[in-house]
Each structure stands twice: as structure tokens, then as C-alpha cells.
Amino acid sequence: ESLGIDLIKVVDSRVIEVRKGLQDNNKKAGSLKKNIESSYKALDSSLNKYQRSHNDQESAKTKYEEGEVDGSDSRNDVLKLKDIFVTKTRENDDSKGHYANQLGQTNKDQEV
């Protein structure tokens, strides 16, 4: 009888331990899921910003090149277009860097 009681106590103890482990794992899984979802959302956002920035840069480049070739714009207007193009290029480079960093972070989050 005492062996049966000891076995029951051991089994009960193990059941409690396993349940606690399951609860901890569920909490960790929920946390990891939230983390990866927020990482995907940030990646999507940075990709959209990069694409928008790239389109703005291409538009500024086209306007600048047309202004130079056209000849109907004053030299000051062409210089303004060039300044806008340079600014858009810098913004695009920043957006590209931010996107690359976020992509690296998302990849790191996926490895966990």
C-alpha cells in the first residue's frame, strides 16, 4: 500500500511539474508570436516607406533630367530640381538602410 501511495505522489508531482512547464511554454510561444508579428509589421512598414521613397527619388530624377534637357526652365529652376533630386536620393538611401536593418532584425526574430 505504501508503495502505491508513494507512486501516486510521484505521479501527481510529475503531473504538476509538466502542467507548469506547459503553461510556461504557452506563455513563451505567445510572446514569440507577438514579437514575430510586430517584426513582420515593422518590416512591411519599412518596405512601404522604402518603395515610396524610391518612387519619389525616381520622379525627382526624371523631373531633373527633363529640366536639364528641355531648356525651357531657368538655370535656378534646374538647380532647385537637382537639389530636390539629391535630397530624395539621400532619403531613399536612409529608407533602404532602415529596411535592410529591419530585414536583418526580422530574420533574427525568425531564428528564435
C-alpha positions as CSV (number, residue, x, y, z in Angstrom):
1,E,0.0,0.0,0.0
2,S,2.7,2.5,0.9
3,L,4.4,1.8,-2.4
4,G,1.1,2.6,-4.2
5,I,0.7,5.8,-2.2
6,D,4.3,6.8,-3.0
7,L,3.8,6.2,-6.7
8,I,0.7,8.3,-6.7
9,K,2.5,11.1,-5.0
10,V,5.4,10.9,-7.5
11,V,2.9,10.8,-10.5
12,D,0.9,13.7,-9.1
13,S,4.1,15.7,-8.5
14,R,5.2,15.0,-12.1
15,V,1.8,15.9,-13.5
16,I,2.0,19.3,-11.7
17,E,5.5,19.8,-13.0
18,V,4.5,19.0,-16.6
19,R,1.5,21.3,-16.4
20,K,3.6,24.2,-15.1
21,G,6.1,23.5,-18.0
22,L,3.2,23.6,-20.5
23,Q,1.9,26.9,-19.1
24,D,5.4,28.4,-19.3
25,N,5.9,27.1,-22.9
26,N,2.5,28.5,-23.9
27,K,3.4,31.9,-22.4
28,K,6.8,31.9,-24.3
29,A,5.0,30.8,-27.5
30,G,2.5,33.7,-27.2
31,S,5.4,36.1,-26.5
32,L,7.4,34.9,-29.5
33,K,4.3,35.1,-31.7
34,K,3.6,38.7,-30.7
35,N,7.3,39.5,-31.3
36,I,7.4,38.0,-34.8
37,E,4.1,39.6,-35.8
38,S,5.3,43.0,-34.7
39,S,8.6,42.4,-36.5
40,Y,6.7,41.4,-39.7
41,K,4.5,44.6,-39.3
42,A,7.6,46.8,-38.9
43,L,9.2,45.1,-41.9
44,D,6.2,45.7,-44.1
45,S,6.1,49.3,-42.9
46,S,9.7,49.9,-43.7
47,L,9.3,48.2,-47.1
48,N,6.4,50.5,-48.0
49,K,8.5,53.6,-46.9
50,Y,11.4,52.4,-49.0
51,Q,9.2,51.8,-52.0
52,R,7.6,55.2,-51.6
53,S,11.0,56.8,-51.2
54,H,12.3,55.1,-54.2
55,N,9.4,56.2,-56.3
56,D,9.8,59.8,-55.1
57,Q,13.5,59.6,-56.0
58,E,12.8,58.3,-59.5
59,S,10.2,61.0,-60.0
60,A,12.6,63.7,-58.9
61,K,15.3,62.3,-61.1
62,T,13.0,62.3,-64.1
63,K,12.0,65.9,-63.5
64,Y,15.6,67.0,-63.1
65,E,16.7,65.2,-66.2
66,E,13.8,66.7,-68.2
67,G,14.5,70.1,-66.8
68,E,18.2,69.9,-68.0
69,V,17.3,68.6,-71.4
70,D,14.3,70.7,-72.0
71,G,16.0,74.0,-71.8
72,S,12.7,75.9,-71.1
73,D,13.5,76.1,-67.3
74,S,15.8,78.7,-65.9
75,R,19.1,77.6,-64.5
76,N,17.9,78.3,-61.0
77,D,14.9,76.1,-61.5
78,V,17.1,73.3,-62.8
79,L,19.4,73.7,-59.7
80,K,16.3,73.5,-57.5
81,L,15.3,70.3,-59.2
82,K,18.8,68.9,-58.8
83,D,18.7,69.8,-55.0
84,I,15.3,68.0,-54.7
85,F,16.8,65.0,-56.5
86,V,19.8,64.9,-54.2
87,T,17.6,65.2,-51.2
88,K,15.3,62.4,-52.4
89,T,18.3,60.3,-53.1
90,R,19.6,60.7,-49.5
91,E,16.1,60.0,-48.2
92,N,16.0,56.8,-50.3
93,D,19.4,55.7,-49.1
94,D,18.2,56.2,-45.5
95,S,15.0,54.3,-46.2
96,K,17.0,51.5,-47.8
97,G,19.3,51.2,-44.8
98,H,16.3,51.2,-42.4
99,Y,14.7,48.5,-44.5
100,A,17.9,46.4,-44.5
101,N,18.2,46.7,-40.7
102,Q,14.6,45.7,-40.2
103,L,15.0,42.8,-42.6
104,G,18.0,41.6,-40.5
105,Q,16.1,42.0,-37.3
106,T,13.1,40.1,-38.7
107,N,15.4,37.3,-39.9
108,K,16.9,37.2,-36.4
109,D,13.5,37.0,-34.8
110,Q,12.6,34.1,-37.1
111,E,15.6,32.1,-35.9
112,V,14.3,32.1,-32.3
